[in-house]
Amino acid sequence: MDGKFLISYIQSGIYFILGLVAFALELWALVDCLRHKPSSFEAASKRTKTFWLALTGIAAVIGGFSVLGGGGGFGIFGIAAVTAACVYLADVRPAVKEIGNSGRNQGPYGPW
């Protein structure tokens, strides 16, 4: 077995695993976006639910094609898709989740 072939095989395996991780993040963002009420997005001042559904949906489609294509990705589009999903999960999700939890029973030390 040639050394270059082995390195190429390992490299493509790593790209495939990274593509799967990115696709999982994009799916998580899309499914989480579907779970929340549209009014929660507007109350948290985080654009509209339609905007985030479109963004995370497109990101998931790009991620799916990336994984089916062998993990090679779509270059800058793949990076943009992962970035959109990460922005949703790191910024929008906590704000929307906080708004959604405000209607539940709250005790003196938090929800119960």
DSSP file with accessible surface (Angstrom, degrees, kcal/mol):
  #  RESIDUE AA STRUCTURE BP1 BP2  ACC     N-H-->O    O-->H-N    N-H-->O    O-->H-N    TCO  KAPPA ALPHA  PHI   PSI    X-CA   Y-CA   Z-CA
    1    1 A M              0   0  184      0, 0.0     2,-0.2     0, 0.0     3,-0.0   0.000 360.0 360.0 360.0 132.1    0.0    0.0    0.0
    2    2 A D     >  -     0   0  107      1,-0.1     4,-1.9     4,-0.0     5,-0.2  -0.481 360.0-130.8 -77.9 143.4    1.4    3.4   -1.0
    3    3 A G  H  > S+     0   0   44      1,-0.2     4,-2.3     2,-0.2     5,-0.2   0.872 107.3  53.6 -63.1 -37.7    1.8    6.0    1.7
    4    4 A K  H  > S+     0   0  168      1,-0.2     4,-2.3     2,-0.2    -1,-0.2   0.880 107.4  51.6 -66.4 -36.4    0.0    8.7   -0.3
    5    5 A F  H  > S+     0   0  118      2,-0.2     4,-2.3     1,-0.2    -1,-0.2   0.918 109.9  49.1 -65.2 -42.9   -3.0    6.4   -0.8
    6    6 A L  H  X S+     0   0   79     -4,-1.9     4,-2.4     2,-0.2     5,-0.2   0.924 111.9  47.9 -63.5 -44.5   -3.2    5.8    2.9
    7    7 A I  H  X S+     0   0  113     -4,-2.3     4,-2.7     1,-0.2    -1,-0.2   0.916 111.8  50.5 -63.7 -41.1   -3.1    9.5    3.7
    8    8 A S  H  X S+     0   0   67     -4,-2.3     4,-2.3     2,-0.2    -1,-0.2   0.904 110.4  50.1 -62.9 -40.3   -5.7   10.2    1.1
    9    9 A Y  H  X S+     0   0  156     -4,-2.3     4,-1.8     2,-0.2    -2,-0.2   0.925 113.1  45.4 -64.6 -44.6   -8.0    7.5    2.6
   10   10 A I  H  X S+     0   0   90     -4,-2.4     4,-2.3     2,-0.2    -2,-0.2   0.918 112.0  52.5 -66.2 -41.7   -7.6    8.9    6.1
   11   11 A Q  H  X S+     0   0   92     -4,-2.7     4,-2.4     1,-0.2    -2,-0.2   0.923 109.1  48.1 -62.6 -44.6   -8.1   12.5    5.0
   12   12 A S  H  X S+     0   0   59     -4,-2.3     4,-2.1     1,-0.2    -1,-0.2   0.872 110.3  53.4 -67.0 -32.0  -11.4   11.6    3.2
   13   13 A G  H  X S+     0   0   33     -4,-1.8     4,-2.3     2,-0.2    -2,-0.2   0.908 108.7  48.7 -65.9 -40.8  -12.6    9.7    6.2
   14   14 A I  H  X S+     0   0   90     -4,-2.3     4,-2.6     2,-0.2     5,-0.2   0.921 110.9  50.4 -64.9 -43.0  -11.9   12.8    8.4
   15   15 A Y  H  X S+     0   0  117     -4,-2.4     4,-2.3     1,-0.2    -1,-0.2   0.890 109.9  51.2 -62.0 -38.5  -13.8   15.0    6.0
   16   16 A F  H  X S+     0   0   82     -4,-2.1     4,-2.2     2,-0.2    -2,-0.2   0.930 110.5  47.9 -64.9 -43.3  -16.7   12.6    6.0
   17   17 A I  H  X S+     0   0  104     -4,-2.3     4,-2.3     2,-0.2    -2,-0.2   0.922 112.4  49.2 -64.5 -42.8  -16.9   12.6    9.8
   18   18 A L  H  X S+     0   0  103     -4,-2.6     4,-2.5     1,-0.2    -1,-0.2   0.889 109.8  52.7 -63.4 -37.1  -16.7   16.4    9.9
   19   19 A G  H  X S+     0   0    9     -4,-2.3     4,-2.5    -5,-0.2    -2,-0.2   0.892 108.5  50.0 -64.5 -39.3  -19.5   16.5    7.3
   20   20 A L  H  X S+     0   0   73     -4,-2.2     4,-2.4     2,-0.2    -2,-0.2   0.908 110.9  49.0 -64.5 -42.2  -21.6   14.3    9.5
   21   21 A V  H  X S+     0   0   83     -4,-2.3     4,-2.2     2,-0.2    -2,-0.2   0.930 112.5  47.9 -63.3 -44.4  -21.1   16.5   12.5
   22   22 A A  H  X S+     0   0   19     -4,-2.5     4,-2.3     1,-0.2    -2,-0.2   0.922 111.7  50.0 -62.8 -42.5  -21.9   19.6   10.5
   23   23 A F  H  X S+     0   0   54     -4,-2.5     4,-2.6     1,-0.2    -1,-0.2   0.898 108.6  52.7 -63.9 -39.0  -25.1   17.9    9.2
   24   24 A A  H  X S+     0   0   57     -4,-2.4     4,-2.5     1,-0.2    -1,-0.2   0.919 109.6  48.9 -63.4 -41.9  -26.1   16.9   12.7
   25   25 A L  H  X S+     0   0   50     -4,-2.2     4,-2.4     2,-0.2    -2,-0.2   0.913 111.8  49.3 -61.7 -43.0  -25.7   20.5   13.9
   26   26 A E  H  X S+     0   0    2     -4,-2.3     4,-2.1     1,-0.2    34,-0.3   0.904 112.3  47.0 -66.7 -39.8  -27.8   21.8   10.9
   27   27 A L  H  X S+     0   0   70     -4,-2.6     4,-2.9     2,-0.2     5,-0.3   0.900 110.5  52.9 -66.4 -40.9  -30.5   19.2   11.5
   28   28 A W  H  X S+     0   0  126     -4,-2.5     4,-2.5    -5,-0.2     5,-0.2   0.926 110.0  48.4 -59.7 -44.8  -30.6   20.0   15.3
   29   29 A A  H  X S+     0   0    0     -4,-2.4     4,-2.2     2,-0.2    -2,-0.2   0.923 113.2  47.7 -62.6 -42.7  -31.0   23.7   14.5
   30   30 A L  H  X S+     0   0   38     -4,-2.1     4,-1.9    26,-0.2    -2,-0.2   0.948 113.7  45.5 -65.4 -47.9  -33.8   23.0   12.0
   31   31 A V  H  X S+     0   0   80     -4,-2.9     4,-1.2     1,-0.2    -1,-0.2   0.909 113.6  49.9 -64.5 -40.3  -35.7   20.7   14.3
   32   32 A D  H  X S+     0   0    2     -4,-2.5     4,-0.7    -5,-0.3     3,-0.4   0.902 108.3  53.3 -65.8 -38.0  -35.3   23.1   17.3
   33   33 A C  H >< S+     0   0    0     -4,-2.2     3,-0.7     1,-0.2    -1,-0.2   0.882 106.0  53.9 -63.3 -37.1  -36.6   26.0   15.1
   34   34 A L  H 3< S+     0   0  100     -4,-1.9    -1,-0.2     1,-0.2    -2,-0.2   0.802 102.0  60.7 -66.3 -27.7  -39.7   24.0   14.2
   35   35 A R  H 3< S+     0   0  167     -4,-1.2    -1,-0.2    -3,-0.4     2,-0.2   0.719  91.2  79.1 -75.2 -23.3  -40.5   23.4   17.9
   36   36 A H  S << S-     0   0   22     -4,-0.7    61,-0.1    -3,-0.7    60,-0.0  -0.574  82.7-108.6 -95.3 153.5  -40.9   27.1   19.0
   37   37 A K    >>  -     0   0  147     -2,-0.2     4,-0.9    59,-0.1     3,-0.8  -0.445  23.3-124.3 -74.2 147.7  -43.8   29.4   18.5
   38   38 A P  H 3> S+     0   0   73      0, 0.0     4,-1.4     0, 0.0     3,-0.5   0.855 110.2  59.8 -60.0 -33.9  -43.5   32.2   16.0
   39   39 A S  H 3> S+     0   0   73      1,-0.2     4,-2.4     2,-0.2     5,-0.2   0.814  96.1  62.1 -67.2 -26.7  -44.4   34.8   18.7
   40   40 A S  H <> S+     0   0    8     -3,-0.8     4,-1.6     2,-0.2    -1,-0.2   0.874 101.4  51.9 -66.7 -35.0  -41.4   33.7   20.7
   41   41 A F  H  <>S+     0   0    0     -4,-0.9     5,-2.4    -3,-0.5     4,-0.2   0.927 112.7  43.8 -66.4 -44.7  -39.0   34.8   17.9
   42   42 A E  H ><5S+     0   0  121     -4,-1.4     3,-1.1     1,-0.2    -2,-0.2   0.878 111.6  53.5 -70.2 -36.6  -40.5   38.2   17.7
   43   43 A A  H 3<5S+     0   0   62     -4,-2.4    -1,-0.2     1,-0.3    -2,-0.2   0.832 110.3  47.9 -66.4 -30.8  -40.7   38.7   21.5
   44   44 A A  T 3<5S-     0   0   18     -4,-1.6    -1,-0.3    -5,-0.2    -2,-0.2   0.436 111.8-123.1 -87.8   0.8  -37.0   37.9   21.7
   45   45 A S  T < 5 +     0   0  105     -3,-1.1    -3,-0.2    -4,-0.2    -2,-0.1   0.917  69.9 132.8  56.6  48.0  -36.2   40.3   18.8
   46   46 A K  S   <S-     0   0   50     -5,-2.4     6,-0.1     1,-0.5    -4,-0.1  -0.304  72.2 -98.8-122.7  48.2  -34.5   37.6   16.7
   47   47 A R        -     0   0  163     -5,-0.1    -1,-0.5    -6,-0.1     2,-0.2  -0.272  65.9 -47.1  63.9-155.1  -36.2   38.1   13.3
   48   48 A T     >  -     0   0   59      1,-0.1     4,-2.0    -3,-0.1     5,-0.2  -0.711  40.8-118.1-110.7 163.7  -39.1   35.9   12.4
   49   49 A K  H  > S+     0   0   36     -2,-0.2     4,-2.9   -11,-0.2     5,-0.2   0.892 115.6  56.9 -64.4 -37.7  -39.6   32.1   12.6
   50   50 A T  H  > S+     0   0  108      1,-0.2     4,-2.4     2,-0.2    -1,-0.2   0.909 105.5  50.9 -59.8 -42.6  -40.0   32.0    8.8
   51   51 A F  H  > S+     0   0   66      1,-0.2     4,-2.5     2,-0.2    -1,-0.2   0.944 113.9  43.0 -60.1 -48.6  -36.5   33.6    8.4
   52   52 A W  H  X S+     0   0   19     -4,-2.0     4,-2.7     1,-0.2     5,-0.3   0.851 112.3  53.5 -71.6 -31.8  -34.8   31.1   10.7
   53   53 A L  H  X S+     0   0   48     -4,-2.9     4,-2.3     2,-0.2    -1,-0.2   0.925 111.6  45.9 -64.7 -43.0  -36.7   28.2    9.2
   54   54 A A  H  X S+     0   0   54     -4,-2.4     4,-2.6    -5,-0.2     5,-0.2   0.937 115.4  46.5 -63.9 -45.3  -35.6   29.2    5.7
   55   55 A L  H  X S+     0   0   60     -4,-2.5     4,-2.1     1,-0.2    -2,-0.2   0.943 117.7  40.3 -64.9 -48.2  -32.0   29.7    6.9
   56   56 A T  H  X S+     0   0    1     -4,-2.7     4,-2.3     2,-0.2   -26,-0.2   0.849 114.7  54.2 -72.6 -30.1  -31.7   26.5    8.9
   57   57 A G  H  X S+     0   0   19     -4,-2.3     4,-2.2    -5,-0.3    -2,-0.2   0.931 110.3  45.3 -66.5 -45.2  -33.6   24.5    6.2
   58   58 A I  H  X S+     0   0  107     -4,-2.6     4,-2.6     1,-0.2     5,-0.2   0.908 112.4  52.9 -63.9 -39.4  -31.2   25.7    3.5
   59   59 A A  H  X S+     0   0    2     -4,-2.1     4,-2.6    -5,-0.2    -2,-0.2   0.916 109.0  49.1 -62.3 -41.3  -28.3   24.9    5.8
   60   60 A A  H  X S+     0   0    8     -4,-2.3     4,-2.6   -34,-0.3    -1,-0.2   0.889 110.4  50.8 -66.9 -37.1  -29.6   21.4    6.4
   61   61 A V  H  X S+     0   0   84     -4,-2.2     4,-2.5     2,-0.2     5,-0.2   0.940 111.8  46.9 -65.2 -44.9  -30.1   20.8    2.6
   62   62 A I  H  X S+     0   0   35     -4,-2.6     4,-2.1     1,-0.2    -2,-0.2   0.926 113.5  49.2 -62.4 -42.1  -26.5   21.9    1.9
   63   63 A G  H  X S+     0   0    5     -4,-2.6     4,-2.2    -5,-0.2    -2,-0.2   0.891 109.9  51.6 -64.5 -38.3  -25.2   19.7    4.7
   64   64 A G  H  X S+     0   0   15     -4,-2.6     4,-2.5     1,-0.2    -2,-0.2   0.926 110.9  46.8 -64.9 -43.9  -27.2   16.7    3.4
   65   65 A F  H  X S+     0   0  121     -4,-2.5     4,-1.9     1,-0.2    -1,-0.2   0.864 110.1  55.4 -64.7 -34.0  -25.8   17.1   -0.1
   66   66 A S  H  <>S+     0   0   16     -4,-2.1     5,-2.5    -5,-0.2     7,-0.5   0.925 110.5  43.7 -64.2 -43.9  -22.3   17.5    1.5
   67   67 A V  H ><5S+     0   0   21     -4,-2.2     3,-1.6     1,-0.2    -2,-0.2   0.919 114.2  49.8 -69.1 -41.5  -22.6   14.2    3.3
   68   68 A L  H 3<5S+     0   0  146     -4,-2.5    -1,-0.2     1,-0.3    -2,-0.2   0.826 105.4  59.2 -66.6 -28.1  -24.1   12.4    0.3
   69   69 A G  T 3<5S-     0   0   63     -4,-1.9    -1,-0.3    -5,-0.2     3,-0.3   0.319 130.9 -91.0 -82.5   7.0  -21.3   13.8   -1.8
   70   70 A G  T < 5 -     0   0   43     -3,-1.6    -3,-0.2     1,-0.2    -2,-0.1   0.601  68.3 -68.9  97.2  12.0  -18.7   12.1    0.4
   71   71 A G  S   <S+     0   0    8     -5,-2.5    -4,-0.2    -6,-0.2    -1,-0.2   0.568  98.3 125.3  85.5   7.9  -18.0   14.8    2.9
   72   72 A G        -     0   0   63     -6,-0.5     3,-0.5    -3,-0.3    -5,-0.1   0.776  55.6-156.2 -72.4 -24.2  -16.3   17.1    0.4
   73   73 A G        -     0   0   33     -7,-0.5    -1,-0.1     1,-0.2     3,-0.1  -0.091  28.2 -85.3  76.6 179.3  -18.7   20.0    1.2
   74   74 A F    >   -     0   0   98      1,-0.4     3,-1.7     2,-0.0     2,-0.2  -0.091  55.5-128.0-115.7  31.4  -19.6   22.9   -1.0
   75   75 A G  T 3> S+     0   0   51     -3,-0.5     4,-1.9     1,-0.3    -1,-0.4  -0.374  88.3   8.2  64.1-119.7  -16.6   25.1    0.0
   76   76 A I  H 3> S+     0   0  123      1,-0.2     4,-2.4     2,-0.2    -1,-0.3   0.831 131.2  56.3 -67.9 -29.9  -17.8   28.5    1.1
   77   77 A F  H <> S+     0   0  136     -3,-1.7     4,-2.3     2,-0.2    -1,-0.2   0.890 106.5  49.9 -69.9 -37.6  -21.5   27.4    1.1
   78   78 A G  H  > S+     0   0   16     -3,-0.3     4,-2.2     2,-0.2    -2,-0.2   0.907 111.6  48.3 -64.8 -40.0  -20.8   24.5    3.5
   79   79 A I  H  X S+     0   0  107     -4,-1.9     4,-2.4     1,-0.2    -2,-0.2   0.917 111.8  49.7 -66.7 -41.1  -19.0   26.9    5.8
   80   80 A A  H  X S+     0   0   54     -4,-2.4     4,-2.5     2,-0.2    -2,-0.2   0.889 109.4  52.6 -64.2 -37.3  -21.9   29.4    5.6
   81   81 A A  H  X S+     0   0    5     -4,-2.3     4,-2.1     2,-0.2    -2,-0.2   0.931 111.4  44.7 -65.6 -45.3  -24.4   26.6    6.3
   82   82 A V  H  X S+     0   0   41     -4,-2.2     4,-2.5     1,-0.2    -2,-0.2   0.909 112.9  52.6 -65.1 -38.7  -22.6   25.5    9.5
   83   83 A T  H  X S+     0   0   76     -4,-2.4     4,-2.6     2,-0.2    -2,-0.2   0.920 108.2  50.0 -64.1 -42.6  -22.2   29.1   10.5
   84   84 A A  H  X S+     0   0   17     -4,-2.5     4,-2.2     2,-0.2    -1,-0.2   0.922 112.3  47.4 -62.4 -43.4  -25.9   29.8   10.2
   85   85 A A  H  X S+     0   0    0     -4,-2.1     4,-2.5     1,-0.2    -2,-0.2   0.912 112.7  49.1 -64.6 -40.3  -26.8   26.7   12.2
   86   86 A C  H  X S+     0   0   51     -4,-2.5     4,-2.5     2,-0.2     5,-0.3   0.885 109.2  52.1 -68.6 -37.1  -24.2   27.6   14.9
   87   87 A V  H  X>S+     0   0   64     -4,-2.6     4,-2.5     2,-0.2     5,-1.2   0.927 111.4  48.0 -63.6 -43.2  -25.6   31.2   15.1
   88   88 A Y  I  <>S+     0   0    0     -4,-2.2     5,-3.2    -5,-0.2    -2,-0.2   0.952 115.6  43.6 -60.3 -49.1  -29.1   29.9   15.6
   89   89 A L  I  <5S+     0   0   21     -4,-2.5    -2,-0.2     1,-0.2    -1,-0.2   0.834 121.3  38.8 -68.5 -33.0  -28.0   27.4   18.3
   90   90 A A  I  <5S+     0   0   80     -4,-2.5    -1,-0.2    -5,-0.2    -2,-0.2   0.791 133.4  13.8 -89.6 -28.9  -25.7   29.8   20.1
   91   91 A D  I  X5S+     0   0   80     -4,-2.5     4,-1.1    -5,-0.3    -3,-0.2   0.810 128.2  37.0-114.5 -52.1  -27.7   33.1   19.9
   92   92 A V  I  ><S+     0   0    0     -5,-1.2     4,-2.8    -4,-0.2     5,-0.3   0.934 110.5  57.0 -75.7 -46.4  -31.3   32.6   18.8
   93   93 A R  H  ><S+     0   0   51     -5,-3.2     4,-2.7     1,-0.2     5,-0.2   0.911 107.0  47.0 -56.1 -49.2  -32.2   29.3   20.6
   94   94 A P  H  > S+     0   0   66      0, 0.0     4,-2.0     0, 0.0    -1,-0.2   0.916 115.0  47.3 -62.4 -37.9  -31.4   30.5   24.1
   95   95 A A  H  X S+     0   0   27     -4,-1.1     4,-1.9     2,-0.2    -2,-0.2   0.929 115.6  43.9 -67.7 -43.8  -33.3   33.7   23.7
   96   96 A V  H  X S+     0   0    0     -4,-2.8     4,-2.4     1,-0.2    -1,-0.2   0.895 112.9  52.4 -68.6 -38.4  -36.4   32.0   22.2
   97   97 A K  H  X S+     0   0   90     -4,-2.7     4,-1.7    -5,-0.3    -1,-0.2   0.895 107.9  51.6 -64.7 -39.4  -36.2   29.2   24.8
   98   98 A E  H  X S+     0   0  135     -4,-2.0     4,-0.6    -5,-0.2    -1,-0.2   0.909 110.7  47.8 -64.3 -42.1  -36.2   31.8   27.6
   99   99 A I  H >< S+     0   0   58     -4,-1.9     3,-0.9     1,-0.2     4,-0.4   0.912 111.2  51.7 -64.8 -41.3  -39.2   33.5   26.2
  100  100 A G  H >< S+     0   0   33     -4,-2.4     3,-0.6     1,-0.2    -1,-0.2   0.823 108.6  50.9 -66.9 -28.7  -41.0   30.2   25.8
  101  101 A N  H >< S+     0   0   46     -4,-1.7     3,-1.2     1,-0.2    -1,-0.2   0.583  87.7  84.0 -83.8  -9.7  -40.3   29.3   29.4
  102  102 A S  T << S+     0   0   83     -3,-0.9    -1,-0.2    -4,-0.6    -2,-0.1   0.746  85.6  56.2 -69.8 -20.2  -41.7   32.5   30.8
  103  103 A G  T <  S+     0   0   73     -3,-0.6    -1,-0.2    -4,-0.4    -2,-0.1   0.575  90.6  92.2 -87.4  -6.7  -45.3   31.3   30.8
  104  104 A R  S <  S-     0   0  164     -3,-1.2     2,-0.2     1,-0.1    -3,-0.0  -0.322  95.0 -72.7 -84.3 168.4  -44.6   28.2   32.9
  105  105 A N        -     0   0  116      7,-0.2     7,-1.1    -2,-0.1     2,-0.5  -0.397  52.2-164.7 -61.7 125.9  -44.9   27.9   36.7
  106  106 A Q  E     -A  111   0A  98      5,-0.2    -1,-0.0    -2,-0.2    -4,-0.0  -0.965   4.5-165.2-118.4 126.8  -42.0   29.7   38.3
  107  107 A G  E >   -A  110   0A  19      3,-3.2     3,-1.3    -2,-0.5     5,-0.0  -0.336  45.6 -87.7 -93.7-176.1  -41.1   29.3   41.9
  108  108 A P  T 3  S+     0   0  121      0, 0.0    -1,-0.0     0, 0.0    -2,-0.0   0.743 129.9  39.4 -66.8 -18.6  -38.8   31.6   43.9
  109  109 A Y  T 3  S-     0   0  226      1,-0.4    -3,-0.0     0, 0.0     0, 0.0   0.104 128.2 -76.4-117.4  19.2  -35.8   29.6   42.7
  110  110 A G  E <  S-A  107   0A  21     -3,-1.3    -3,-3.2     2,-0.0    -1,-0.4  -0.717  82.1 -12.6 118.3-170.4  -36.8   28.9   39.1
  111  111 A P  E      A  106   0A  99      0, 0.0    -5,-0.2     0, 0.0    -6,-0.0  -0.319 360.0 360.0 -68.2 147.4  -39.2   26.6   37.3
  112  112 A W              0   0  214     -7,-1.1    -7,-0.2    -2,-0.0    -2,-0.0  -0.926 360.0 360.0-140.2 360.0  -40.7   23.7   39.2
